[in-house]
């Protein structure tokens, strides 16, 4: 028998049907309210028109080459309280730390089973008060929403602590193209450099040396 946790609702964002099936029994046993969203865009549209309780959000990363950090940032911006669990199959230790700094409550790397997932959720709700994660500056909020697909790809690789050259190789584009995308990202979010960009996203970390190799 599981330990009762103060969780009444759960949202599944861009999660595949296999995951829904795997956790359906535990959801029914706990009598949780469940809402599913095919994409982050759908989550944003429905949340803006009719905000809902967000005790826990399961967000599945759809990127096969890196963590889907821009989706995480967007979801966490709209739902600053409660748990956001990022589900992925491709997560290095460095990416894990970046995801946690970007607002993930936890990252599950690999196949997800109901017992493991809800045990970790129970531990979270019973041992720690909910954290609030916010991007407060209006320009940063609007800037994230206005990023193009290419700019979002570059942003998530910047957040993963990749250099311009590394991003260039990963996306198969020239360094000058990467630099132009980064300039547009900085302009839209109203920051001056990569370090300020990361600090803006992750909530004003006090130790900037971790990000000194970004540019």
N, C-alpha and C positions, 0 to 999 in steps of 0.2 A: 504494500500500500504506500502510495506516495505521500509525502508531507505536504500539507495544504500551503499554498503560496497565495499572496494577495494579488492574484492575477485573474481578471475576469474576461479579458478580450485579447485577441491575437490577430495581427494582420499578416498576410502572406503576400509579399511583393515580388513579382516576376519569378515565382517559385514554380518548378515543374510539377506535373501531376503525380509523379512517383513520390515526391516528398509529401504532398498532400495526403496520399494514400498511406504512407509510412507512419504519419503522426495522427491519422484520423481517429484511431481508437483511443489514444490518450486525450485528445481534444474532447471526444464525447464523454469519456469518464469524468473529466474535470468540468464538463458543462460550460465550456468556453464559447463566447461569442466569436465567430470567425468571419473575417472579410478578406476576400482575395482580390488582387490587382494584377493585371497582365503585365503592367509596366510601371516604371516610376512616373511617367507622364500621366497615366491614369490615376495613380495615387495622388499626385499633385492636384489634378482637376477635381477629383471627388472630395479631397480634404478641404480645398478652398471653398467649395460650395456648401459642404456639410461636414464640419469638423467632427471627429469621432474619438472615442476613448482609445488611447494607444498605450496600453500596459506593455505590450511587447510587439515588435515588428520583426519578422523574419525576412531578410533581404538576400536573395540569391544573386551572386555575381555571375554575369553571363559572359564575361571576358575569359577567353581561353589562354591569354598570354600574360595578363596582369590583373590585379585586383580592380574591381569596378568602383574606384574611390569617388568619382563624381556622383554616381547614383547614391552612394552612402551619404555624402555631404548634403545632397538635395533632400533625402529622406530625413536626415537628422535636423536639418534646418526647419522643416515643417513640423517635426515632432521632437522638440527639444528635451522632453521628459520621457521617462520609461526606458525600457530595454530595446536596443536595436542589435540583433544578432546577424552578422554577416556570414553567409554560407558560401564556401568556395572550395575549389579543388586545386588551387594553384597559389599557395601562400608561403613565401619565405619568411624567416624571422623578421627581417627588416620591414617587409610589407605588413606583417602582423602588427608591429609597433606603430607603423604609420596609420593603419586602419583604426587602432585604438585611440590615437591622437585625433583622428578625424571624427570621432564620436561613436564608434562601435562599442557596445557593451562587451561583446565577445566575438571571436572569430572561430568558426568550426571549419577545419580544413580537411576535407575528405567526405566520404559517405556519411549521411546523417541518419541516426536511428532515434526513435522516440524516447527511449530510456535515457540515453546520453543527453539529448537536447533538453528534456524537461528537468533532469537532475541539475544541469547547469543553470537553468532558469530558476529553479527553486533555491539553489545556493545564492544566486544573485539577489532575489527578492527578500530572502530571509536574513542575509548577512550585511547588505549594504543599502543605504537610503538611495532612492533614485537620484541620478545626477541630471543636471540641466546643461544642455549644450546649445549655444546660441551664436549665430552670426548676426550682430546687431546693426552694423552700419548699413543704411539703406543702399548706398552705392554698391557695396559688396553683394548684398542680396540680389539686387537687380542685375549686377554683372554676371553672377553665376547663372542666372536664368537665361541670359542673353548669349551665352557661349555657343559657338557652333560645334558640330560634332568633332571636327578636327581639333578645335581648341580644347574641348573636353578630354580628348585622348592625350593631348600634350600635358594638360593640367594634372591628370592622374599619374602620369609618369614623373612629373616634377615632384608631386607629393610622395612618390615612391623613392625619392632621393636620387633620381637619375640625372646625369649631366646632359648637356645639349648633344654631345656626340653619341651618348648612349641612346637618347631618345631618337636621334636621327637613324641609328641602325635598327632600333626596334620598330619604327614606323615606316622604314624604307623610304625616307625622304631626305633631302639635303639639309645640312645644318642651318643654312640661311632660311629655309622654310620653317624649321623649328623655331628659329629666333624671331621670325615675323609673328608666328602664332603666340609666342610668349609675350611679345610686345603688346599684342592685342589683349591678351589675358590681363596683363598688368594694367593697361589703360582702362579696361572695363571694370576691374575691381578697385581701381584707384590706389594702387600700391606702386612702389618704386623699383622693387627688385624681387628676386626669388625668395629671399629670406623673409621679407615682409609678406609676400604672398602666402607662404606656408604658415607663418604666425597668424595671419588673418583667418585662415581656414581652420587651424587647429585650436584657436582660442587663446592667443597670446601666451605661448609657452615662454617661460622665463629663461630657458637655456637655449641660446641661439647657436651655440657651437655645433650642435647635432646637425644643423642645416647648412653649415658653412660650405659644404661641397656641392651645393645645388647648381651654382651658376657655371 
